[in-house]
Amino acid sequence: MHRRTDARGFVLAAALLVAGAPALHAQTATGLAASARGWAIRNVTIVPVTGPRIERGTVVIRNGKIEAVGANAAPQPGDSVLDGSGLFVYPGMIDAGTRLGLSEINSVPGGEDLQELGEFNPQDAALIAVNPNSTPIPVTRSNGVTTAITSPRGGLVSGQAALLDLLGWTPQEMAVRAPAAMVMTYPSTGGGGRFRRARQAPGDQTNRQVLALKAFLGDAKAYADIKARLAAGAPGSQKTDLGMEAMVPVMRGDEPVIFDVETAQQIRGVLALADSFGLKVILRGAHEAWQLADTLAARHIPVIVGPTTTGVAPDDPYDEIYANPGVLAKAGVTIAFQTNDAHSSRDLPYNAALAEAYGLPADDALKALTINAAQIFGVADRLGSIEPGKEATLIVTDGDPLDARYGPKYVFIRGELVPFNDRHTVLYEEFRARPKP
Amino acid sequence: MKTCQLRDAKLRGVVAALISVVAATSLAAQSPAPFTMPVPPAAHLVAITNATILTVSHGTIPHGTIVIREGKIAAVGADVAVPAGAQVIDATGRYVMPGIIDEHSHSAVEVVNEITNAITPEVRMADVVKQDMPTIYWQLAGGVTMIHVLHGSANAIGGQNTLLKLRWGLPVDSLFFEGAPPSIKFALGENPKESNFQTFAGHPRYPQTRMGVEEVIRDAFTRAVAYRTEWQQYEAARRALRRGQAEPIPPRRDLQLDALVEIMDGRRLVNAHSYRADEILMLLRVAHDFGFRVASLEHGLEGYKVADEIAAAGTAVSTFSDMWGYKLEAYDAIPQNAALLTQHGVVVAINSDDDERARRLYQDAAKTMHFGGASETDALKMITLNPARILGIENRVGSIDVGKDADLAIFSGHPFAPASRVEMTLVDGRVFFDRTTAPTLEHEMQQLQEQRQHRGPAAAGRGAQ
C-alpha cells in the first residue's frame, strides 16, 4: 500500500523543512520520545556504503530499525514523511577513538575523568564515568557522528573502552557495546621516523616498561588459566582481583585490545605480544603502520588511524600522517578513524577528507567512517550501513559528509529524530536573534 | 591540563618560553639537523595556464592564465597570451587561489612569550625569527605563503609582532615583509591572568583577574599619555629655543611607552587576544578612551555575542573555525562565529595559531559555509584578502589581481573539496613547494623498495618483519 503522505506527517515534515526544526529545540537532552509511528525519507539519494547508491529512493524507519530501503520502499499510513529532495542518506559516522563523556572543559579538572593514576588499570571502565549530559555529545552528533568509542587514557593499561550511541538518558542506554575493548599503550622509545632512528636502541625506561607489560600479561594469563581450571572442577581457589577479572575476556581472545602506538617499532612489539599471549589486537594512531601494511593485512589486524590533524616529526615525510591511511587501505588493511578528542570529534569526517586528498579512495574513506568501525567492534550486524534490519542510526545531509562545506540536515539515532539542541546551535540561534544595541 | 597546553598554542608558547629560559642549550642540542630543499631560482617571467582561477576579488575564471613578471602578477584572465620565453606551469584541471595568509601564527621563531612582566611592549618577535624550521616548508605544502608571527598571550600588553613571507631556504633577512604597518599583541582573559598555569615567574604576578587586566592596560596608556606630553613639551621647547638659552633636557626614553605612543598615534596596529564578550567590550572602551582603534580581536570566540559593537568600532576578528572547550573561556565558542560576524559587516579571518592547523586552513575556511552559511567567496576571503586587510597590506597581497605579489597556491581540485591537496605554492612567483619534488611518503616508500632490491631478499627490510 502506498500513500503519498499522512496529514500529520506532512505537517511535521513541512515544519521541519521550513525552519530547521525549531519546535524540536525545546526538547530535552535526548531525542523525541520513541514513537510507534515510523519515518519515511523520500526522494533521497541513498548511500548504503555496503551496496551501490540508490537515486531518488526511500528509507523507511520503524521501531528504531531500518525497515525498508530502495526505490520501491513504501511507508505505512501514519508515518511521518521527510522530503529528501536534493539530500543524501548516509549511515551515522563512527569515531573509533574519543574522550566523549569523559571531558567537559580540558582546563577544568572537575569535568575530566580520563586518566587514573598508575600504569595498570584494566578494572577501570569508561562507561562508569560517562556523563550523558556532557556538552560535547550533542555538538558531535549534530555534525553526523552518531556513535563513538570513548576511551580512558594514560598508563600502559588504561582501562576499558565503551562504544556509545551519542543519545540516551543514561550511560547504559547509550552503550552499544561495553566493554568494547581494553585500551593499552605499547611503550615508546620516542623513536620512529626515518632510517637512522629506526635502529635507535630503546632506553632503559622503555625496556623496563615492556618487561612490566609482559609480566602483567603473564599474570593475567595465569589468572585466566586458573579461573578456567577451577571452573572445570579442579580443586583449589583463587582470590578475586578486579583488574585480573577484567583481563579474563581479553586473555581468552573474546575482547580485543586497542593498542595506542605511533611507530613501526611499537607495532612490531605489539605483534610479538599478540603472538605470545593470543591477543586480539586493534592498532590505534599508528602513523608508521604503512611500513607494515602487508603484514597487518595478512594478519587481519585492523588499524584505527588518526587524528590526521597531528603534527609532523622533523624527519618524517611531510604528508605521512595524511597518506598512511591510503597505503593501508590499498594493502587490504581494515581501517577506521579516530579524533582522540571530545570537542573536535565532530571533525571526524574532515580527518578522513585529509586522507582522501592524499590517496585514500573516497569509497574506502566512507567505509572507514562507518561499516569498518562497526566491524572492528563486532557490531556490523547493527550499525555502519543503510540496510533493512539495521538500527536506524543515519544522517540526512546536503552533500558528501567529508566535504566541510556540507553537513547533516537531520540526524537519526536508533530511529529517533535527534533535535539540533547542542550548545552551539542554541547559542547561535540566541545571539543571531539579538536586537541591534 | 596537559591537553589544554597541547591544544592551546599560547599556553604551549608559554611552556616553550619557560623551557627556553630554563634550558635553552639543551633544547638546541635536541633539535634535528636543519631540513633543507633547493632554493628555487628567481621568477623573471612565469605563466600559469589552463587553470581555474579563484581570484577572490573578482570571481572565478575557468581556463585562465596568470602571467608573472619579476614576482608580480602582470596579467590574469581568460584571454591572456603567454609571453615568449615564459616558464610555463600547466595547471590543467587545477585550481589556483591566492596564497593563504595565516594572520595568527607562532611559527618560525625560537620563543613566543616574554612572560615575566604584565606588559612587555618593548620586545620584538623580529629578533627571534628562525628561518630554517621545517614547519615553514610544511606550511608551504598547505598553501600558506605568509604568516603574521605574534607574540604570545601571557601579558596584557605583549610584544611587537612580525610579518613573514615563507621564502623557505633564503637567509633570515629575506623573510620579512617590508612596508607593512607594525603591529603589537594584547591579551585578555585567562592567559594574562595566569588561570591555567601558575606562577611561571616563580610567584603569582599581577593581574590575576579581568579587573586587573583592564587596569594594567589603562595604567600603561595613562603613563603613555603623560610620556607623549613630556615629549611634546620638549619638542615645543626646542622649537622655541633662542640663542643663548640653555638646551632643554629631553625626557628619558622609555621603549615600552614608545610603542604605546605609536598605537595612540595610529602608527602601530593592535591585535588583541580575547575570548569573552565582556572583555572584548572592555578593550573597545579603553581603546576609545585613548583614541585608538583595535585592528583585530585575535580569536574573539565570543565575538558573535557583540557583533554590532565590534562592527561599530571598525575592528576585525581573526578567529578559529571551530576550536572550543579547551578552557572555560572557550566554552561558548561556536563554529558559526565567523559567518555571523561577517553578516554583521565585520572583517573576519580564519587563523591557525598552530603549526599543524596552519597546514589545513583551507579546510577550516570551508567549514564556515556549513556552519553559519558563509558564501564561498567570503570563506575564501577569510584566509586571503581579509587577513591582508587586517594587516594593512591588501594592496600588495590577498587576491589574484594585476600588480599584486605572485603569492599563489595551486590545488589539485577546488580547495574546499575533500579530495583536493596543494600541488604547488609560489611566493613572488618562485616555486617554493612542488609536490612532484617534495619528500612525500610515496617517495620514501620508493626509496625503501629500492634499498630492499639492492640488499636482496635475505636482508629484506622493515616491512617484511
HADDOCK unambig.tbl for C-alpha pairs under 7 A between the chains (distance, minus, plus):
assign (segid A and resid 105 and name CA) (segid B and resid 325 and name CA) 5.07 0.50 0.50
assign (segid A and resid 105 and name CA) (segid B and resid 326 and name CA) 5.47 0.50 0.50
assign (segid A and resid 105 and name CA) (segid B and resid 327 and name CA) 5.46 0.50 0.50
assign (segid A and resid 105 and name CA) (segid B and resid 328 and name CA) 6.30 0.50 0.50
assign (segid A and resid 106 and name CA) (segid B and resid 1 and name CA) 6.25 0.50 0.50
assign (segid A and resid 106 and name CA) (segid B and resid 3 and name CA) 6.32 0.50 0.50
assign (segid A and resid 106 and name CA) (segid B and resid 4 and name CA) 5.51 0.50 0.50
assign (segid A and resid 106 and name CA) (segid B and resid 325 and name CA) 6.67 0.50 0.50
assign (segid A and resid 106 and name CA) (segid B and resid 326 and name CA) 4.67 0.50 0.50
assign (segid A and resid 106 and name CA) (segid B and resid 327 and name CA) 5.65 0.50 0.50
assign (segid A and resid 107 and name CA) (segid B and resid 1 and name CA) 4.98 0.50 0.50
assign (segid A and resid 107 and name CA) (segid B and resid 4 and name CA) 5.60 0.50 0.50
assign (segid A and resid 107 and name CA) (segid B and resid 196 and name CA) 6.65 0.50 0.50
assign (segid A and resid 107 and name CA) (segid B and resid 326 and name CA) 6.19 0.50 0.50
assign (segid A and resid 107 and name CA) (segid B and resid 327 and name CA) 4.82 0.50 0.50
assign (segid A and resid 107 and name CA) (segid B and resid 328 and name CA) 6.99 0.50 0.50
assign (segid A and resid 108 and name CA) (segid B and resid 327 and name CA) 6.92 0.50 0.50
assign (segid A and resid 291 and name CA) (segid B and resid 462 and name CA) 6.69 0.50 0.50
assign (segid A and resid 291 and name CA) (segid B and resid 463 and name CA) 4.96 0.50 0.50
assign (segid A and resid 292 and name CA) (segid B and resid 463 and name CA) 4.61 0.50 0.50
assign (segid A and resid 309 and name CA) (segid B and resid 356 and name CA) 6.87 0.50 0.50
assign (segid A and resid 310 and name CA) (segid B and resid 356 and name CA) 6.57 0.50 0.50
assign (segid A and resid 311 and name CA) (segid B and resid 356 and name CA) 5.05 0.50 0.50
assign (segid A and resid 314 and name CA) (segid B and resid 32 and name CA) 6.96 0.50 0.50
assign (segid A and resid 314 and name CA) (segid B and resid 134 and name CA) 6.63 0.50 0.50
assign (segid A and resid 317 and name CA) (segid B and resid 439 and name CA) 5.56 0.50 0.50
assign (segid A and resid 317 and name CA) (segid B and resid 440 and name CA) 5.06 0.50 0.50
assign (segid A and resid 317 and name CA) (segid B and resid 441 and name CA) 5.27 0.50 0.50
assign (segid A and resid 318 and name CA) (segid B and resid 138 and name CA) 6.18 0.50 0.50
assign (segid A and resid 318 and name CA) (segid B and resid 439 and name CA) 6.69 0.50 0.50
assign (segid A and resid 318 and name CA) (segid B and resid 440 and name CA) 6.11 0.50 0.50
assign (segid A and resid 319 and name CA) (segid B and resid 440 and name CA) 5.88 0.50 0.50
assign (segid A and resid 319 and name CA) (segid B and resid 441 and name CA) 6.24 0.50 0.50
assign (segid A and resid 320 and name CA) (segid B and resid 441 and name CA) 5.34 0.50 0.50
assign (segid A and resid 323 and name CA) (segid B and resid 441 and name CA) 6.77 0.50 0.50
assign (segid A and resid 343 and name CA) (segid B and resid 324 and name CA) 6.58 0.50 0.50
assign (segid A and resid 343 and name CA) (segid B and resid 325 and name CA) 6.28 0.50 0.50
assign (segid A and resid 353 and name CA) (segid B and resid 418 and name CA) 4.77 0.50 0.50
assign (segid A and resid 353 and name CA) (segid B and resid 419 and name CA) 6.40 0.50 0.50
assign (segid A and resid 354 and name CA) (segid B and resid 418 and name CA) 6.82 0.50 0.50
assign (segid A and resid 356 and name CA) (segid B and resid 418 and name CA) 6.74 0.50 0.50
assign (segid A and resid 356 and name CA) (segid B and resid 419 and name CA) 5.25 0.50 0.50
assign (segid A and resid 357 and name CA) (segid B and resid 418 and name CA) 6.30 0.50 0.50
assign (segid A and resid 357 and name CA) (segid B and resid 419 and name CA) 3.92 0.50 0.50
assign (segid A and resid 357 and name CA) (segid B and resid 420 and name CA) 5.07 0.50 0.50
assign (segid A and resid 357 and name CA) (segid B and resid 421 and name CA) 5.51 0.50 0.50
assign (segid A and resid 402 and name CA) (segid B and resid 418 and name CA) 6.14 0.50 0.50
assign (segid A and resid 403 and name CA) (segid B and resid 417 and name CA) 5.90 0.50 0.50
assign (segid A and resid 403 and name CA) (segid B and resid 418 and name CA) 5.10 0.50 0.50
assign (segid A and resid 404 and name CA) (segid B and resid 363 and name CA) 6.62 0.50 0.50
assign (segid A and resid 404 and name CA) (segid B and resid 366 and name CA) 5.52 0.50 0.50
assign (segid A and resid 404 and name CA) (segid B and resid 367 and name CA) 4.88 0.50 0.50
assign (segid A and resid 404 and name CA) (segid B and resid 370 and name CA) 6.65 0.50 0.50
assign (segid A and resid 405 and name CA) (segid B and resid 366 and name CA) 5.31 0.50 0.50
assign (segid A and resid 405 and name CA) (segid B and resid 367 and name CA) 5.55 0.50 0.50
assign (segid A and resid 405 and name CA) (segid B and resid 369 and name CA) 5.18 0.50 0.50
assign (segid A and resid 405 and name CA) (segid B and resid 370 and name CA) 4.81 0.50 0.50
assign (segid A and resid 406 and name CA) (segid B and resid 370 and name CA) 5.13 0.50 0.50
assign (segid A and resid 407 and name CA) (segid B and resid 370 and name CA) 6.26 0.50 0.50
assign (segid A and resid 424 and name CA) (segid B and resid 334 and name CA) 5.15 0.50 0.50
assign (segid A and resid 428 and name CA) (segid B and resid 336 and name CA) 6.75 0.50 0.50
assign (segid A and resid 431 and name CA) (segid B and resid 304 and name CA) 7.00 0.50 0.50
assign (segid A and resid 431 and name CA) (segid B and resid 305 and name CA) 5.76 0.50 0.50
assign (segid A and resid 436 and name CA) (segid B and resid 308 and name CA) 6.95 0.50 0.50
